[in-house]
């Protein structure tokens, strides 16, 4: 009988030890979970602030582009604007397509993409769009963001109306 009591006491001690370990693990998991929730909330707040800032910058860019267009003395009419995207008008800024066999890929290979800025970039975007490329394809070829290319095309569309 004493043997069973000793075995019972040993099992009780082992049980209490296991319960204590489980309780400590549970407490640690709760602490980790709270830390993750806190991190997720901070990340969400940061992303929300970033998106608001990005949206504000987008609106400011649109306003400044419209203002700069309004400040221009001469506003291009529709025929002048369409003429901008013809290859012969771009010859001073862009490498010309020498034969019909030249593809857009060879044309893009001739471009110095790193040097495309301002008016040169705008005309290149219009030229490639007129050749049937989508804004995503143009963005990929010119190493620019799709949103930037869409802004160029959207602004072009607004000026045509």
C-alpha positions as CSV (number, residue, x, y, z in Angstrom):
1,X,0.0,0.0,0.0
2,X,2.8,2.4,0.8
3,X,4.2,1.7,-2.7
4,X,1.0,3.0,-4.3
5,X,1.0,6.1,-2.1
6,X,4.6,6.9,-3.2
7,X,3.7,6.4,-6.8
8,X,0.6,8.6,-6.4
9,X,2.7,11.4,-4.8
10,X,5.3,11.2,-7.6
11,X,2.5,11.3,-10.2
12,X,1.0,14.4,-8.4
13,X,4.3,16.2,-8.3
14,X,4.9,15.4,-12.0
15,X,1.3,16.6,-12.8
16,X,1.8,19.9,-10.9
17,X,5.1,20.4,-12.7
18,X,3.5,19.8,-16.1
19,X,0.6,22.1,-15.2
20,X,3.1,24.8,-14.1
21,X,5.0,24.5,-17.4
22,X,1.8,24.6,-19.5
23,X,0.7,27.8,-17.5
24,X,4.1,29.4,-18.2
25,X,3.8,28.5,-22.0
26,X,0.3,29.9,-22.1
27,X,1.4,33.2,-20.5
28,X,4.2,33.5,-22.9
29,X,1.9,32.9,-25.9
30,X,-0.5,35.5,-24.6
31,X,2.4,38.0,-24.3
32,X,3.5,37.2,-27.8
33,X,0.0,37.5,-29.2
34,X,-0.4,40.9,-27.6
35,X,2.9,42.1,-29.0
36,X,1.8,40.9,-32.5
37,X,-1.5,42.7,-32.2
38,X,0.3,45.9,-31.1
39,X,2.7,45.6,-34.0
40,X,-0.1,44.9,-36.5
41,X,-2.0,48.0,-35.2
42,X,1.1,50.2,-35.6
43,X,1.7,48.8,-39.1
44,X,-1.9,49.5,-40.0
45,X,-1.7,53.1,-38.7
46,X,1.6,53.7,-40.5
47,X,0.2,52.3,-43.8
48,X,-2.9,54.5,-43.4
49,X,-0.8,57.6,-42.8
50,X,1.4,56.7,-45.8
51,X,-1.7,56.2,-48.1
52,X,-3.1,59.5,-46.9
53,X,0.2,61.3,-47.7
54,X,0.4,59.6,-51.0
55,X,-3.2,60.6,-51.9
56,X,-2.4,64.2,-50.9
57,X,0.7,64.2,-53.0
58,X,-1.3,62.8,-55.9
59,X,-3.9,65.5,-55.6
60,X,-1.2,68.2,-55.3
61,X,0.5,66.8,-58.4
62,X,-2.7,66.9,-60.4
63,X,-3.3,70.5,-59.2
64,X,0.2,71.6,-60.1
65,X,0.0,70.0,-63.5
66,X,-3.4,71.6,-64.2
67,X,-2.1,75.0,-62.9
68,X,1.1,74.7,-65.1
69,X,-1.1,73.9,-68.1
70,X,-3.4,76.9,-67.4
71,X,-0.4,79.2,-67.0
72,X,0.9,78.3,-70.5
73,X,0.3,81.2,-72.9
74,X,-0.5,79.0,-75.8
75,X,-2.8,76.0,-75.2
76,X,-2.2,73.3,-77.9
77,X,-5.3,72.5,-79.9
78,X,-6.3,69.0,-80.7
79,X,-4.4,68.7,-84.0
80,X,-1.2,70.1,-82.4
81,X,-1.5,67.7,-79.5
82,X,-2.0,64.7,-81.8
83,X,1.0,65.8,-83.8
84,X,3.2,65.4,-80.8
85,X,3.0,61.7,-80.9
86,X,3.9,61.3,-84.5
87,X,7.4,59.7,-85.0
88,X,8.6,62.5,-87.3
89,X,8.0,65.1,-84.5
90,X,9.9,63.0,-82.0
91,X,13.0,62.6,-84.2
92,X,14.9,65.2,-82.2
93,X,14.1,63.5,-78.9
94,X,13.8,59.8,-79.8
95,X,15.7,57.4,-81.9
96,X,13.8,56.9,-85.1
97,X,12.4,53.7,-86.5
98,X,14.5,53.1,-89.6
99,X,12.5,50.3,-91.2
100,X,9.1,48.7,-90.8
101,X,10.9,45.6,-89.5
102,X,12.1,47.5,-86.4
103,X,10.0,46.3,-83.6
104,X,9.1,48.1,-80.4
105,X,11.7,46.0,-78.6
106,X,14.5,47.3,-80.9
107,X,13.2,50.8,-80.6
108,X,13.2,50.5,-76.8
109,X,16.7,49.1,-77.0
110,X,17.8,52.3,-78.8
111,X,16.4,54.5,-76.0
112,X,18.5,55.7,-73.2
113,X,15.9,55.0,-70.5
114,X,18.0,56.4,-67.7
115,X,18.0,59.8,-69.4
116,X,14.3,60.0,-69.9
117,X,12.9,63.0,-68.0
118,X,10.2,65.6,-68.4
119,X,9.1,66.3,-71.9
120,X,11.2,63.5,-73.4
121,X,9.6,61.0,-71.1
122,X,6.1,62.3,-71.8
123,X,6.6,62.1,-75.6
124,X,8.1,58.6,-75.3
125,X,5.0,57.5,-73.2
126,X,2.6,58.9,-75.8
127,X,4.6,57.4,-78.7
128,X,4.6,53.9,-77.1
129,X,0.9,54.2,-76.2
130,X,0.1,55.2,-79.8
131,X,1.9,52.0,-80.9
132,X,-0.6,49.9,-78.8
133,X,1.3,49.3,-75.6
134,X,-0.7,49.3,-72.3
135,X,0.3,51.5,-69.4
136,X,1.7,48.5,-67.6
137,X,3.8,47.4,-70.5
138,X,5.1,51.0,-70.9
139,X,5.9,51.2,-67.2
140,X,7.8,47.9,-67.4
141,X,9.8,49.0,-70.4
142,X,10.7,52.4,-69.1
143,X,11.3,51.2,-65.5
144,X,8.6,53.6,-64.1
145,X,5.6,53.0,-62.0
146,X,2.3,52.1,-63.6
147,X,0.6,55.0,-61.8
148,X,3.0,57.5,-63.2
149,X,2.4,56.3,-66.8
150,X,-1.4,56.3,-66.2
151,X,-1.1,59.9,-65.0
152,X,0.6,60.9,-68.2
153,X,-2.1,59.2,-70.3
154,X,-4.9,60.5,-68.1
155,X,-3.6,64.0,-68.4
156,X,-3.2,63.6,-72.2
157,X,-6.8,62.4,-72.3
158,X,-8.1,65.4,-70.3
159,X,-6.3,67.8,-72.6
160,X,-7.9,66.3,-75.7
161,X,-11.4,66.9,-74.4
